[in-house]
C-alpha cells in the first residue's frame, strides 16, 4: 500500500511488515513506476480519504505476486 500527502510517500510492504518513508518532492507520486510493475485490473469505485474524493483501482502484479489497490485523487 502506498499513501502520500504530496510531501511524503509511505509504502507498506505487507510480506516484510515494513513501512518505507521517503520525500515526494520531485516525484510523480510513484504511480507511473507502479504501472511498470502492475496492470490496472479494474476500477473498484470511489472513496473519500481525508476529506478528498478518490477513485479506487485494483492493480495486478505483472510478475504474478498478487494484487494491490491505489487511491487516486479525483482532482
Backbone as JSON, one array per atom type, in Angstrom:
{
  "sequence": "XXXXXXXXXXXXXXXXXXXXXXXXXXXXXXXXXXXXXXXXXXXXXXXXXXXXXXXXXXXXXXXXXXXXXXXXXXX",
  "N": [[0.85, -1.16, 0.0], [0.54, 2.21, -0.81], [0.77, 5.51, 0.28], [0.37, 9.01, 0.08], [0.92, 12.43, 0.96], [1.64, 14.39, -0.68], [3.97, 15.55, 0.15], [5.37, 13.61, 1.55], [5.92, 10.09, 1.0], [4.52, 7.11, 1.94], [5.12, 3.72, 2.02], [3.85, 0.55, 2.43], [4.99, -2.66, 2.98], [3.52, -5.56, 2.99], [4.3, -8.26, 3.14], [6.88, -8.21, 4.27], [6.3, -6.75, 6.47], [6.96, -4.02, 6.78], [7.41, -0.49, 6.75], [8.18, 1.99, 4.45], [9.45, 5.25, 4.2], [9.63, 8.18, 2.31], [10.71, 11.28, 0.81], [8.45, 13.1, -1.23], [9.03, 15.05, -2.95], [9.53, 16.27, -6.15], [8.74, 13.92, -7.34], [6.54, 11.88, -9.28], [4.46, 10.93, -7.71], [4.91, 8.25, -7.69], [3.17, 6.67, -9.15], [3.42, 6.26, -11.9], [5.68, 4.65, -11.93], [4.61, 2.43, -10.62], [2.89, 1.46, -12.57], [4.64, 0.22, -14.27], [5.13, -2.13, -13.03], [2.67, -3.22, -12.46], [-0.55, -4.14, -13.8], [-3.53, -2.38, -14.52], [-6.32, -3.66, -13.14], [-9.12, -3.26, -12.64], [-11.51, -0.6, -12.0], [-12.51, -0.05, -8.73], [-14.32, 1.59, -7.58], [-15.3, 4.5, -5.73], [-13.92, 6.4, -3.01], [-13.82, 8.33, 0.0], [-11.03, 9.92, 1.21], [-9.4, 11.33, 3.83], [-11.07, 13.55, 3.58], [-11.05, 13.96, 0.86], [-12.24, 13.22, -2.39], [-11.78, 10.21, -4.01], [-10.75, 8.0, -6.69], [-10.79, 4.46, -6.69], [-8.66, 1.95, -7.59], [-7.86, -1.35, -8.71], [-4.87, -3.13, -8.86], [-2.93, -5.51, -10.68], [-0.2, -7.57, -10.19], [2.39, -7.78, -12.55], [4.25, -9.75, -12.4], [2.98, -11.79, -11.19], [2.74, -11.82, -8.44], [0.59, -10.94, -6.95], [-2.17, -8.76, -6.01], [-3.01, -5.25, -5.71], [-4.11, -2.09, -4.32], [-4.86, 1.26, -5.37], [-5.41, 4.61, -4.53], [-6.66, 7.37, -6.07], [-6.67, 10.77, -6.25], [-9.47, 12.59, -7.29], [-9.23, 15.13, -8.24]],
  "CA": [[0.0, 0.0, 0.0], [1.28, 3.46, -0.89], [0.0, 6.69, 0.65], [1.16, 10.23, 0.03], [0.26, 13.71, 1.2], [2.29, 15.33, -1.59], [5.29, 15.88, 0.7], [5.97, 12.33, 1.92], [5.31, 8.87, 0.46], [4.64, 5.97, 2.82], [4.86, 2.47, 1.33], [3.81, -0.58, 3.35], [5.25, -3.97, 2.4], [2.82, -6.49, 3.88], [5.06, -9.5, 3.31], [8.0, -7.97, 5.17], [5.76, -5.97, 7.58], [7.86, -2.87, 6.86], [6.94, 0.75, 6.14], [9.24, 2.84, 3.91], [9.02, 6.64, 4.09], [10.55, 8.99, 1.54], [10.2, 12.57, 0.36], [7.76, 13.04, -2.51], [9.47, 16.2, -3.73], [10.06, 15.97, -7.47], [8.29, 12.61, -7.81], [5.18, 11.83, -9.85], [3.7, 10.13, -6.76], [5.27, 6.84, -7.87], [2.13, 5.94, -9.87], [3.98, 5.85, -13.2], [6.55, 3.5, -11.65], [3.74, 1.29, -10.29], [2.34, 0.91, -13.81], [5.66, -0.64, -14.88], [5.09, -3.4, -12.32], [1.3, -3.69, -12.31], [-1.6, -3.83, -14.77], [-4.77, -1.96, -13.89], [-7.29, -4.74, -13.29], [-10.37, -2.55, -12.83], [-11.85, 0.42, -11.01], [-13.34, -0.62, -7.68], [-15.32, 2.57, -7.16], [-14.8, 5.75, -5.17], [-13.9, 6.5, -1.55], [-13.32, 9.6, 0.5], [-9.85, 9.76, 2.04], [-9.01, 12.62, 4.42], [-11.92, 14.6, 3.04], [-10.84, 14.08, -0.59], [-12.91, 12.2, -3.18], [-10.76, 9.46, -4.75], [-11.03, 6.77, -7.41], [-10.07, 3.31, -6.16], [-8.4, 0.98, -8.66], [-7.14, -2.56, -8.32], [-3.73, -3.42, -9.73], [-2.47, -6.9, -10.65], [1.24, -7.66, -10.41], [2.79, -8.4, -13.82], [5.08, -10.92, -12.1], [2.14, -12.81, -10.58], [2.88, -11.82, -6.97], [-0.65, -10.59, -6.27], [-2.87, -7.55, -6.4], [-2.94, -4.14, -4.77], [-5.06, -1.0, -4.59], [-4.37, 2.64, -5.4], [-6.42, 5.65, -4.39], [-6.22, 8.49, -6.91], [-7.48, 11.96, -6.02], [-10.21, 12.93, -8.49], [-8.78, 16.42, -8.74]],
  "C": [[0.9, 1.23, 0.0], [0.35, 4.61, -0.6], [0.91, 7.89, 0.57], [0.3, 11.44, 0.34], [0.85, 14.79, 0.3], [3.67, 15.74, -1.13], [6.07, 14.63, 1.07], [5.22, 11.2, 1.24], [5.59, 7.76, 1.47], [4.26, 4.73, 2.03], [4.94, 1.33, 2.33], [3.99, -1.87, 2.58], [4.68, -5.01, 3.36], [3.62, -7.76, 4.14], [6.19, -9.35, 4.31], [7.57, -7.24, 6.44], [6.66, -4.76, 7.86], [7.21, -1.67, 6.18], [8.17, 1.55, 5.7], [8.67, 4.24, 3.78], [10.08, 7.39, 3.3], [9.9, 10.31, 1.16], [9.58, 12.43, -1.01], [8.21, 14.16, -3.44], [10.08, 15.75, -5.05], [9.63, 14.63, -8.02], [6.88, 12.7, -8.32], [4.33, 10.87, -9.04], [3.87, 8.63, -6.98], [4.24, 6.04, -8.66], [2.64, 5.44, -11.21], [4.89, 4.64, -13.0], [5.72, 2.25, -11.33], [3.19, 0.65, -11.55], [3.35, 0.07, -14.58], [5.61, -2.04, -14.28], [3.71, -4.04, -12.25], [0.46, -3.32, -13.52], [-2.82, -3.38, -14.0], [-5.81, -3.03, -14.18], [-8.67, -4.14, -13.53], [-10.56, -1.48, -11.75], [-12.81, -0.19, -10.01], [-14.44, 0.32, -7.22], [-14.66, 3.84, -6.69], [-14.84, 5.66, -3.65], [-13.44, 7.91, -1.19], [-12.17, 9.31, 1.46], [-9.44, 11.15, 2.52], [-9.79, 13.78, 3.81], [-11.81, 14.81, 1.54], [-11.54, 12.92, -1.3], [-11.88, 11.53, -4.09], [-11.37, 8.31, -5.55], [-10.23, 5.67, -6.73], [-9.9, 2.33, -7.31], [-7.65, -0.21, -8.09], [-6.06, -2.82, -9.36], [-3.34, -4.88, -9.57], [-1.0, -6.93, -11.02], [1.54, -8.37, -11.73], [3.63, -9.65, -13.59], [4.29, -12.02, -11.39], [2.2, -12.86, -9.07], [1.61, -11.4, -6.23], [-1.26, -9.31, -6.8], [-2.67, -6.47, -5.35], [-3.96, -3.09, -5.16], [-4.31, 0.32, -4.61], [-5.57, 3.56, -5.29], [-5.89, 6.87, -5.12], [-7.19, 9.65, -6.71], [-8.17, 12.36, -7.32], [-9.81, 14.29, -9.06], [-7.43, 16.27, -9.39]]
}
